[in-house]
Amino acid sequence: MSVPQLPLALRYPPDQRLESFIAAPQGAVAQLRELAQAQGADWLYVAGASGTGKTHLALALCAAAQQAGRRSAYLPLMAASGRLRDALEALEGNDVVALDGLEAVAGHRDDEVALFDFHNRARSAGLNLLYAAREVPDALDLALPDLRSRLSQNARILLHPLDDASRAEVLRDRAQRRGLVLEETAIDWMLSRTDRNLASLVALLDRLDRESLAAQRRITVPFLRQVMDAS
């Protein structure tokens, strides 16, 4: 059985790089760069609620590893739930692996055993590994105590929801990287009138990018209202 393969553009999107992560915990980017580039670097466990940037960091790690000439792979565990052993075996031979969404396999004993076995093989093979989950290991509903113990041994990066100033910085940064003209009043309007979850804001920016290109319009508050009214 093959590992679920994601299109290259989705696996390593240009918006999701280590250097574009806003408000990273102190030292986190340096830890991730070392994991991407240096064999034998400390393994990492990234924890945070939905929308805090776990997937961004997991994909950015793989992109940084690829840029350093190392083989990397990203696996969203939800996509492999119930058949994780085959998916993990297909990842062997990489230098860096990011496993995103540990909560998807928590409580599924066969998947937990497969992950425990992969963890041990990866350690023996010198593979660099990143885990990402909504909760720290002690808070996951794991059935296998030995897996919880292994996960707890990794260095942790704890992510927290962004405040509005940081959300605005994310929108500015992503707009600038795309060559998109996004007025400050439009940013204020998005933060006050729409879902402020970061994933929702980024999805809205993607839509505005397409709509403004088609209409040859700047993203102003009137244009925002027009787009939102049409949805």
C-alpha positions in Angstrom: 0.0 0.0 0.0 1.4 3.4 -1.0 1.6 6.4 1.3 -1.0 9.1 0.4 0.9 11.4 -1.9 0.2 15.1 -1.8 0.8 17.4 -4.8 4.2 19.2 -4.5 2.5 22.5 -4.3 0.5 21.4 -1.3 3.4 19.6 0.4 5.7 22.6 0.3 3.6 25.7 -0.5 5.7 28.8 -0.8 3.7 30.6 2.0 4.6 28.0 4.5 8.3 28.4 5.2 10.3 28.7 8.5 11.1 32.3 7.7 7.5 33.2 7.2 6.2 31.8 10.5 4.9 34.7 12.6 5.4 34.9 16.4 7.3 31.7 16.7 8.3 30.7 20.3 11.8 31.7 21.2 14.4 29.4 19.7 11.8 27.3 17.8 12.9 28.2 14.3 16.5 27.4 15.2 15.5 24.0 16.5 13.5 23.3 13.3 16.4 24.4 11.1 18.7 22.1 12.9 16.2 19.2 12.6 16.0 19.9 8.9 19.7 20.1 8.2 21.7 18.2 10.9 21.7 14.4 11.2 21.2 13.4 14.8 19.4 16.6 15.8 16.9 16.5 18.7 13.5 15.2 17.7 10.7 17.7 18.1 7.1 17.5 19.3 5.0 20.5 18.2 1.7 21.0 20.2 -1.0 23.6 19.8 -4.7 24.1 19.2 -6.2 24.0 15.7 -5.1 27.1 13.7 -1.9 27.8 15.6 0.5 26.8 12.8 1.5 23.1 13.4 1.0 22.1 9.8 2.8 25.3 8.6 5.9 24.2 10.7 5.7 20.6 9.6 5.6 21.5 5.9 8.2 24.2 6.4 10.5 21.6 8.0 10.3 19.3 5.0 10.9 22.2 2.6 14.0 23.3 4.6 15.3 19.7 4.5 14.7 19.5 0.8 16.5 22.8 0.3 19.5 21.4 2.3 19.6 18.4 -0.1 18.0 15.9 2.3 15.1 13.6 1.6 12.0 14.6 3.4 8.4 13.4 3.8 5.2 14.9 5.3 2.4 12.6 6.4 -1.0 13.8 7.7 -1.9 10.9 10.0 -5.6 11.4 9.5 -5.1 10.3 5.9 -3.5 7.0 7.1 -5.6 6.2 10.1 -6.4 2.5 10.2 -3.5 1.6 7.9 -0.7 3.4 9.4 1.9 0.6 9.4 2.0 0.4 5.6 2.1 4.2 5.3 5.0 4.5 7.8 7.0 1.7 6.2 6.8 3.6 2.9 8.5 6.6 4.6 11.7 4.7 5.6 14.7 5.9 3.6 14.0 9.5 4.1 16.3 11.8 6.2 13.5 13.9 7.7 9.9 13.0 8.4 7.0 15.1 9.8 4.0 13.3 11.2 1.1 15.7 11.6 -2.1 15.1 13.7 -1.2 12.4 16.3 -4.7 12.7 17.7 -6.0 10.9 14.6 -4.4 7.6 15.7 -4.8 8.0 19.5 -6.9 5.2 20.8 -6.4 3.0 17.7 -4.2 0.3 19.1 -3.0 -1.2 15.8 -2.0 2.3 14.6 -0.3 3.1 17.9 1.7 -0.1 17.8 2.7 0.7 14.2 3.8 4.2 15.3 5.8 2.9 18.3 7.6 0.4 16.0 8.4 3.1 13.4 9.6 5.4 16.2 12.1 2.8 17.3 13.2 2.0 13.8 13.6 5.6 12.9 15.8 6.2 16.0 18.0 3.3 15.1 18.3 4.5 11.5 19.3 8.0 12.5 16.2 9.6 10.9 15.1 13.0 12.0 11.5 13.1 13.2 8.9 15.8 14.0 5.5 15.0 15.6 2.6 17.5 15.6 -0.5 17.2 17.7 -3.2 19.4 19.3 -2.2 18.1 22.8 1.0 17.2 24.6 1.6 13.4 25.0 0.1 13.2 28.5 -3.2 14.7 27.2 -3.6 12.4 24.2 -6.0 9.5 24.6 -3.3 6.9 23.9 -3.8 3.2 24.6 -0.1 2.3 24.6 1.8 3.6 27.6 5.2 2.9 25.9 4.2 5.1 22.9 3.3 7.9 25.4 6.7 7.5 27.0 8.6 7.7 23.7 6.6 10.8 22.6 7.3 12.5 25.9 11.1 12.2 25.4 11.1 14.7 22.5 11.9 18.3 22.8 8.7 20.4 22.7 7.5 23.5 20.9 4.3 24.8 22.3 2.2 27.0 20.0 -0.4 29.5 21.2 -3.2 31.3 19.3 -2.1 34.5 17.7 -3.4 37.9 18.9 -5.0 40.3 16.4 -1.7 42.1 15.8 0.1 38.9 14.9 -2.9 37.8 12.7 -2.6 41.1 10.8 1.1 40.6 10.4 0.5 37.1 8.9 -2.0 38.7 6.4 0.5 41.4 5.5 3.3 39.0 5.0 1.3 36.6 2.8 -0.1 39.4 0.7 3.4 40.9 0.2 4.8 37.5 -0.8 2.1 37.2 -3.5 2.5 40.8 -4.7 -1.0 41.5 -3.5 -2.1 45.0 -2.5 -4.0 44.6 0.8 -5.0 47.9 2.4 -4.7 48.3 6.2 -8.4 49.2 6.4 -9.2 45.9 4.7 -7.1 44.0 7.2 -8.9 45.7 10.1 -12.2 44.9 8.5 -11.3 41.2 8.1 -10.3 40.9 11.7 -13.4 42.6 13.0 -16.1 41.2 10.6 -15.0 37.6 9.8 -13.9 34.4 11.5 -10.5 35.3 13.1 -9.3 31.7 13.1 -6.0 31.9 11.2 -6.9 29.1 8.8 -10.1 30.9 7.9 -8.4 34.2 7.4 -5.8 32.6 5.1 -8.5 30.8 3.1 -10.3 34.2 2.7 -7.0 35.8 1.6 -6.6 33.0 -1.0 -10.1 33.8 -2.3 -9.5 37.5 -2.4 -6.3 36.9 -4.3 -8.2 35.1 -7.0 -11.2 37.5 -7.1 -9.0 40.7 -7.2 -6.9 39.2 -10.0 -10.0 38.4 -12.0 -11.6 41.8 -11.3 -8.3 43.8 -11.5 -9.1 45.4 -8.2 -7.2 46.4 -5.1 -8.4 44.7 -1.9 -10.3 47.5 -0.3 -13.2 47.4 2.2 -15.8 47.9 -0.5 -14.3 45.1 -2.5 -14.2 42.9 0.6 -17.9 43.6 1.2 -18.7 42.8 -2.4 -16.9 39.4 -2.2 -18.4 38.5 1.1 -21.9 39.4 -0.1 -21.5 37.2 -3.1 -20.6 34.1 -0.9 
